[in-house]
């Protein structure tokens, strides 16, 4: 039976998304999946350190900025145009990766 190829692509909004993916990636590997990890910046660096033998692809992040202790909504509102552009890029990139890397499933 062919091993499933799973793309795990956590958001780059800090390290929380990437670190919470670590046990998921471990379990996928344990179950025999071939895991491809996609991210950018510090999250990608941490996942490369944690899983040096996996395949990686760089997916440009959202480059979001928000202040600690302030209103999340107020910080996001001026960044909505950037979010929309990033969403279009991400959708196009995902379609390309699924096709080129023969991905069976995506966890994002």
MARMI-136997 format. One line per field, with one value per residue (C-alpha): x, y negated, z negated; residue in three letters. Coordinates in steps of 0.25 Angstrom, whole numbers. Layout:
N
x <- c(X; ...)
y <- c(Y; ...)
z <- c(Z; ...)
residu <- c(ALA; ...)
***
This chain:
108
x <- c(0; 5; 9; 0; 7; 2; 6; 6; 6; 4; 2; 14; 7; 17; 22; 9; 3; 16; 19; 5; 7; 19; 11; 2; 14; 20; 7; 6; 20; 17; 5; 14; 11; 21; 20; 24; 25; 22; 24; 33; 42; 44; 33; 40; 53; 48; 41; 54; 61; 50; 49; 62; 59; 46; 43; 41; 35; 35; 21; 22; 15; 5; 15; 4; 7; -1; 2; 2; -9; -16; -28; -26; -38; -32; -18; -24; -33; -23; -16; -29; -24; -11; -19; -27; -15; -8; -20; -20; -5; -7; -19; -10; 2; -6; -12; 2; 8; -3; -1; 15; 17; 5; 0; -12; -16; -13; -13; -13)
y <- c(0; -14; -23; -35; -48; -59; -74; -80; -95; -103; -118; -127; -136; -133; -119; -114; -108; -101; -96; -90; -83; -75; -64; -63; -61; -51; -43; -44; -38; -27; -23; -22; -35; -43; -57; -69; -82; -95; -109; -120; -128; -124; -113; -106; -107; -101; -89; -87; -85; -76; -68; -69; -56; -61; -68; -83; -94; -109; -115; -130; -134; -145; -154; -158; -168; -169; -175; -167; -172; -181; -178; -167; -172; -186; -181; -172; -182; -190; -177; -172; -175; -168; -156; -156; -156; -145; -136; -137; -134; -123; -116; -117; -111; -100; -95; -95; -88; -77; -75; -75; -68; -58; -62; -53; -62; -75; -80; -95)
z <- c(0; 4; -8; -9; -6; -16; -16; -29; -28; -41; -41; -43; -53; -64; -69; -75; -62; -59; -73; -73; -60; -66; -73; -60; -51; -61; -60; -45; -44; -54; -46; -33; -26; -18; -24; -16; -25; -19; -26; -27; -36; -50; -50; -38; -45; -58; -50; -42; -55; -61; -48; -40; -32; -26; -13; -14; -5; -8; -8; -9; -22; -25; -33; -43; -54; -66; -80; -93; -102; -92; -84; -74; -65; -65; -61; -50; -43; -36; -31; -24; -10; -13; -18; -6; 4; -5; -4; 11; 12; 2; 10; 22; 16; 9; 22; 28; 17; 17; 32; 32; 19; 21; 7; 2; -10; -16; -31; -32)
residu <- c(UNK; UNK; UNK; UNK; UNK; UNK; UNK; UNK; UNK; UNK; UNK; UNK; UNK; UNK; UNK; UNK; UNK; UNK; UNK; UNK; UNK; UNK; UNK; UNK; UNK; UNK; UNK; UNK; UNK; UNK; UNK; UNK; UNK; UNK; UNK; UNK; UNK; UNK; UNK; UNK; UNK; UNK; UNK; UNK; UNK; UNK; UNK; UNK; UNK; UNK; UNK; UNK; UNK; UNK; UNK; UNK; UNK; UNK; UNK; UNK; UNK; UNK; UNK; UNK; UNK; UNK; UNK; UNK; UNK; UNK; UNK; UNK; UNK; UNK; UNK; UNK; UNK; UNK; UNK; UNK; UNK; UNK; UNK; UNK; UNK; UNK; UNK; UNK; UNK; UNK; UNK; UNK; UNK; UNK; UNK; UNK; UNK; UNK; UNK; UNK; UNK; UNK; UNK; UNK; UNK; UNK; UNK; UNK)
***
